[in-house]
C-alpha cells in the first residue's frame, strides 16, 4: 500500500492513520526513519523489538540460545576432563611434595625469574 502526504514548510509530515495503526504508534509516540539506497523506511519501537527478539531466537542469526548452551556444555566437559587429569596425576605421583610453603614460593619465584 502507498499513501501520499505533504511536507510542511517546517519539514514536518503527518503519518497517515493507517500507517500509525499498522505500526502501533499512537500520538506522541516515536518512530525511526531508516534511509537505505535512496528509500526511507519508517520503523516503530515494536518493530525493532520484534527484530531483536527474532535475532536472538532463531531468526537470521541462528539460534544463539542453543549455541550458548552448547558452548557452556563444552566448557563444562573440558573442565571435568581437566579435573580428572589433575586427580589422576596426583594419584600417580610417586611421593608427595615435602617442601615447605616458603620453599615452594621461592622455587616458583626462581622459575619465573624474579629471584636469582
N, C-alpha and C positions, 0 to 999 in steps of 0.2 A: 504494500500500500504506500501511497505517497500523499503528502499534504504540502501545500504552499503556505507560507507565512511571510509577513512583511518585516523588514528590519527597520527599527525606528532610527531617527537621527542620532540617538544616543548609543546605537548599536545593540539595542535590546530586541529580542524576538519572543513571541508568545508560542509556547509549545502547545500544539493542539490538544484538546481534551482527550481524544482517542489515544494519542501517544502517551500522555500522562497516565492514563488508566492502564495501558499496556505495560508501562514501566513501573507502575505502582508508586508514582511520585505525586505527592499532594502539594498544595500551595505552600511555599516556604521550604519545600524540600530541596535537595541538591541533586545535580546531575553532573556528569563529566562529559566533555567533548573530546573525542579521540580523532585526531587528524591522521589519516593514512592514505597515501597515494592520491592526494587531492580530494579525498572524500572525508566527510565528518560522520562519526557515529555518536549518538547520544546514549550514554550508559548510566544506569541508575546504581546506587549503592547495593541494592538487592542483586542486580545482575553481576556485579563484581564479587559479591559474597558467594553466589552460586558457582561462578567460575573458579574461585579459590577452593571451594569445597570439592568441586569435581577434580581439580588438580591433585588434591590430597586424598581422594577416594577412588582412584582408578580411572580418572579422566585420561587425557592425552599423555600425562606424565607417568602413567602406570600406577600400580597400587603401592604407594610409598609406605603405608602402614605395614603391609606384608613384608616389604623389603627391609624395613627397620627391625621387625620381629625376627626375620631370618638372620640378619646381621648380629643381633643380640644373641640368638641361639648359637651361632657360630662362635662368637666371643666366649660364651659360657663353655662350649665344648673345648676350645683351645685352653682356657683357664683350667678346666678339670684335667686335661691331658698334662699340663704343666705341673699341677699339684701331684698327680700320680708319679710323674718322672722324679720330682724332688723327693717324694716319700720313698720311692724305690732306691734312689741314690743314698738316702740316709740309712736305709736298712742294709744296704750292701757295703757300707763303709767298714773297713777292717777294724778301726778303733776310733772312738770319739775324739774330738779335738780337745786336748788337755791344756791349751793355752789360756791364760787369764784374759779378762776383758781388756786390760791395758795392753797386753802383748798383741791381741787381735787388732786393736785400734792402731798400734804402732806399725804392725805389718801392713795394714791397709793403707796408711798414710805413705809408707815407703813404696808400696806398689804403684800408687798414683803420682809419685814424685814430689810429695810435699815435704819429705824429710830425707836426709842423705844417709 
